[in-house]
Amino acid sequence: MQRAISVLAATAAGQAPVATVFLPHDQRHFRRKLLHLSDGGMVMLDLKEAVALADGDRLVLDNGDQVEVKAADEKLYAIHPRDRLHLIELAWHLGNRHLPAQIEEERIVILRDPVIRAMLEGLGAGVEEVEERFQPVRGAYHHHAGHGHAHPASAAMPPAAENNKAG
């Protein structure tokens, strides 16, 4: 079994991956873990410190090969506001409850929770059940793969909606 010894941010990954691992958002933060690859193989992740991986990041194996991390499809709500001000208000309510949220220009995506759905509908939002990749906005003090320092939340905004669709 090979070991993954470092991580590259998606933007720094230069070579084609030899394998892929699909993980939901809450399983992409770790330091040491046995990962089951999509081709049936396994890799032991063994890093010096914990990292939070994003869709497209790469695990560098001890032989130099790379394994691509892909966000797994998850059961989510796509929240549709009336307008941009309403989107901001909805984001505030979700943030006030410390919920992971993927904020896009015309919608917010969260994990399914019937209590939160009722609250959002009570606030006038449209709520649609979807299954797609989930990349919530990272907090201000989060450590991202390939970096040794924190970034403000605005620097960690998820890519455009088309990059978050399974494909």
C-alpha positions, 0 to 999 in steps of 0.5 A: 500500500502506498502512502500519501505524504503531502498535498497540493492545492488544485491550482498547483496540480500539474500532472495527471492523477493516477487515481481518484478518491471521492469524499463528502465535505465532512470527510475531507479534513484529516491528518492520518486516514486510510483512503479507499480509491475509486479503482479499488486501491487504498492509500494511507494518508500520513501528513504532519498536520491536519488539512481540509481538502477541496474538490480537485486537490491532490494527494502526493504519494511517496513515489511522486504520483498524485491522487485527485480528491473529488467532492462526493455527491451529497443530499443537499438543499439548493436555496433560492432567494427572491433577490440578492438582498434576500440571499444576504439575509438568508446567508445571515440566518444560516451563518447565525446557526453555524451551518456549512454553506456553499454560497453562490451568486444566485443560490445557497447550498446546505446539507438537508435538515427539515427544521432548517428547510421550514425556517427558510421557507418561512423566510420566503425562500424556495428550497429544492432538494438536490444531489451534487458536490458540496464545497462549503465556504471555509472559515476565516481560520481554516488551513487549506491544502498546500498552505501553511497559513489561514485565509479570510473566508472571502478568499476561500469562496467556492468556484462557480456553480458549474464547477460544483456539478457532478460530472 
